[in-house]
Amino acid sequence: MSAHRKPNASHGAWLLCWLLLFSLTAHGQDNLHFHGALVAKPCLATPENERSEVRLGAIKLQELYDNNRSTGTEFTLRLGQCDTALAHAVNVTFLGNQSSLWGLLDIAPDSQADNIAIGLETLEGEAVPVNQSVQRPLVDGDNLLRFRAYVQAKGNYPSVVIDPGTFRAVANIELSYE
């Protein structure tokens, strides 16, 4: 007689249960996902800065003929959770197609209006030329960077006739820290 015992059916059933248990726990569906971003910048750009619009509204031609520019429309860039231990200032640059008037943003070619450009300035009236940076100090926490946009005629009447109609322009915001 052999010392070898014949396995009974209950041992096989237990072995099958253990294999199924481990295979179910080892091969489950991906059901827990982690997302995030590590940043090394002193401030976080807030979601409303991702795609902003500045609505300049309806501007009377006579305002441009009388003043050569419109009244400015305020807009704000928001920077969140700033840490002045990492930077004390931010350089803001509005990148875009410069018009024939130095420092002003050209309107898009598909605009109906003609002989105008978009100007940018601080609330104090300091010009912010397109493709040139302007520096703003930072404070700890949230920061509001306020600017104004305006429409300017590309010359004086009667030498330049402004064509009325809709217009648009695009600029990209670039931030660098000091």
C-alpha positions in Angstrom: 0.0 0.0 0.0 1.1 3.4 -0.7 1.5 6.2 1.9 0.1 8.6 -0.6 -3.4 9.7 0.3 -6.0 10.4 -2.4 -7.3 14.0 -2.2 -11.0 14.2 -1.4 -13.4 16.5 -3.2 -13.7 18.9 -0.3 -10.0 19.8 -0.5 -10.4 20.7 -4.2 -13.5 22.8 -3.5 -11.6 24.8 -0.8 -8.6 25.3 -3.1 -11.0 26.5 -5.9 -12.6 29.0 -3.5 -9.3 30.5 -2.4 -8.1 30.9 -6.0 -11.4 32.6 -6.9 -11.2 34.9 -3.9 -7.6 36.0 -4.7 -8.3 36.4 -8.4 -11.4 38.6 -7.7 -9.5 40.9 -5.4 -6.4 41.1 -7.5 -8.2 41.9 -10.8 -11.0 44.3 -9.8 -12.1 47.2 -11.9 -10.2 50.6 -11.7 -12.7 52.4 -9.5 -10.5 54.8 -7.5 -8.7 57.5 -9.4 -6.4 60.3 -8.0 -5.9 63.6 -9.8 -4.0 66.7 -9.0 -1.2 69.0 -10.0 2.0 70.0 -8.3 2.9 73.6 -8.8 6.1 75.5 -8.1 4.6 78.9 -8.8 4.0 81.5 -6.1 0.3 82.0 -7.1 -2.4 79.9 -8.7 -4.4 81.2 -11.6 -8.0 81.0 -10.9 -10.4 79.2 -13.3 -12.1 82.5 -14.4 -8.7 83.5 -16.0 -8.7 80.5 -18.2 -11.0 82.1 -20.8 -11.9 85.7 -20.1 -13.9 88.2 -22.1 -13.8 91.9 -21.8 -17.1 93.4 -23.2 -16.4 96.9 -24.4 -20.0 97.4 -25.4 -21.4 99.8 -28.0 -19.1 102.8 -28.6 -20.4 105.9 -30.3 -18.3 106.9 -33.3 -18.6 110.5 -32.2 -16.7 109.6 -28.9 -13.8 108.4 -31.0 -13.8 111.4 -33.3 -14.0 113.8 -30.3 -11.6 112.1 -27.9 -9.6 109.8 -30.2 -10.5 107.0 -27.7 -13.3 105.5 -25.7 -13.8 105.4 -22.0 -12.0 102.4 -20.5 -13.7 99.2 -19.4 -12.3 97.7 -16.2 -11.4 94.0 -16.1 -9.6 91.9 -13.4 -7.2 89.1 -13.3 -7.4 87.0 -10.2 -4.4 85.2 -8.7 -5.1 82.9 -5.8 -3.2 81.6 -2.8 -0.1 83.7 -3.5 3.0 83.1 -1.3 5.3 86.1 -1.0 8.0 83.9 0.4 8.3 82.6 -3.2 7.9 85.9 -5.1 7.2 89.5 -4.3 5.9 90.6 -7.7 4.3 89.4 -10.9 5.1 90.6 -14.4 1.9 90.6 -16.6 2.3 90.6 -20.3 -0.6 90.7 -22.8 0.7 88.9 -25.9 -1.0 89.7 -29.2 -0.8 91.2 -32.6 0.3 94.8 -32.3 -1.5 97.3 -34.5 0.1 100.0 -36.5 -0.2 102.2 -33.4 2.7 101.1 -31.1 1.6 99.3 -28.0 -2.1 98.8 -29.0 -3.7 95.5 -29.9 -4.9 95.0 -33.5 -8.4 94.0 -34.1 -9.1 90.6 -35.8 -9.1 90.7 -39.6 -12.8 89.4 -39.7 -13.9 92.5 -37.7 -16.4 94.8 -39.5 -15.1 97.9 -37.8 -11.9 99.4 -39.2 -9.2 102.0 -38.3 -9.4 101.2 -34.6 -7.2 99.3 -32.1 -7.5 98.2 -28.5 -5.5 99.9 -25.8 -4.7 98.6 -22.3 -3.9 100.6 -19.2 -3.8 100.4 -15.4 -6.5 102.0 -13.4 -4.1 104.9 -12.8 -4.0 105.5 -16.5 -0.5 104.1 -17.1 -0.3 102.5 -20.6 0.2 98.7 -20.7 1.7 98.1 -24.2 0.9 94.9 -25.9 3.9 92.4 -25.7 5.5 94.4 -22.9 5.3 93.5 -19.3 4.0 95.6 -16.4 5.0 94.6 -12.9 2.5 94.4 -10.0 3.4 93.7 -6.3 2.0 90.6 -4.7 0.5 90.1 -1.2 0.0 86.8 0.6 -3.3 85.2 -0.3 -5.6 86.3 -3.2 -4.5 89.2 -5.5 -6.7 91.2 -7.9 -4.9 92.7 -10.8 -7.1 95.4 -12.3 -6.7 96.9 -15.8 -8.8 98.8 -18.3 -9.3 98.3 -22.0 -10.4 101.0 -24.5 -10.9 101.5 -28.2 -8.6 104.0 -29.9 -8.9 105.5 -33.4 -5.9 105.0 -35.7 -5.7 108.7 -36.4 -7.6 111.9 -36.2 -10.7 112.8 -38.2 -11.0 113.8 -41.0 -7.7 112.2 -42.1 -8.9 108.8 -40.8 -12.4 107.6 -41.3 -13.6 104.9 -38.9 -15.8 102.2 -40.3 -18.5 101.2 -37.8 -19.3 97.6 -37.0 -18.5 94.7 -34.7 -14.9 94.0 -33.8 -12.9 91.6 -31.7 -9.3 91.1 -30.6 -7.4 88.3 -28.9 -4.5 88.5 -26.4 -2.9 85.8 -24.3 -1.9 86.6 -20.7 1.6 85.6 -19.6 2.6 85.8 -16.0 6.2 85.6 -14.6 7.2 86.0 -11.0 10.1 87.8 -9.2 
